[in-house]
Amino acid sequence: MSKTATVRARLKPELKEKAEEILHRLGVNTSQAITMFYRQIEMNNGLPFNMVIPNATTKATFNATDANEEIVICENAEDMFDKLGI
């Protein structure tokens, strides 16, 4: 069967460029990647990854870190575990 359907999307040029660089390194062109994505949607009967709406705590954390607030810097994994009390 010939491929005759067209998909059009608008996205930021930087995102398109970065994604296409990665696809190129993988040896896949954009059409092939979109076809794989659509095939995964078909096989999963939905998106091939989990999508969730963040809860209030997660939203507050995102907002704080985006504002460079409440960020804890760790020297290494041991320091991180110490700060977490683990």
N, C-alpha and C positions, 0 to 999 in steps of 0.2 A: 504494500500500500504506500502511495506517495505521501510525503509530508507536505500538507498544504495549509495547516492552521498557523496563525501568527500570534505571538504573545508580545505585547508592548508594555513597558514599565518605565516609570520615571524614578531615578534615584540620583543621589549625589555623585558627581563625577569621580571624587576621590574614592568612594566605596567601590564603584564600578572598576576603576583602575586597579585597586589593590586586589579585589576578588579575581579579576582576569589574570593578574600576574601569578596568583596562586594556582589558578586553573591551568595556566600555561605550563607551570612547573610540574603539574600532575599529568600533563599530556591530554588535557580535556578542553574542548572549546566551549563557549558559552551555551550554544544550542544543546550540546551533549549534556552539560551540567543541568540545564533546565529540564531536559528530558528525564535525567536520572531523578531529579527532585520530584517531578510529576509522577514518575513510576513509583517512588517511595510513598507518595500521598495515596496513590491507588492501592498499593500493597498494604499500607497501614490503615486504610479507610479513614485517613486524617493526616495531620501533619506528622512528619517523622521525628518529632522531638516534642518534649513536654512544654506546654505553655501554661503559666500560672500567673494570676494577678497577685502582686506582692501584698502582704498584709501590712498593717499600720507600722509595726516595728521595723520591718524591712524598708518600707518607704522612708521612715525617719532616718534610718541608718544611711540609706543612699543619699538623702538630702544633706546629712551632716558631713559625710565624706566628700561629697561634691563641693561643699563649702570649706573643705580642709579643716573640719572640726572633728573632735573625738577620734582622731587617728592615733593608733598605738603602733609605734615603730619597735620592731624586735631585731636584736643583733643576729640571732640565729634561731634554729628550731627549739633548742633548749630554753632560751630566753622566752620564746613564745609560750612554751608549755608552762614555764614558771609563772608568767603573767596571767595565764588562763587558770592557774591553780591545778594543773593536771600532773 
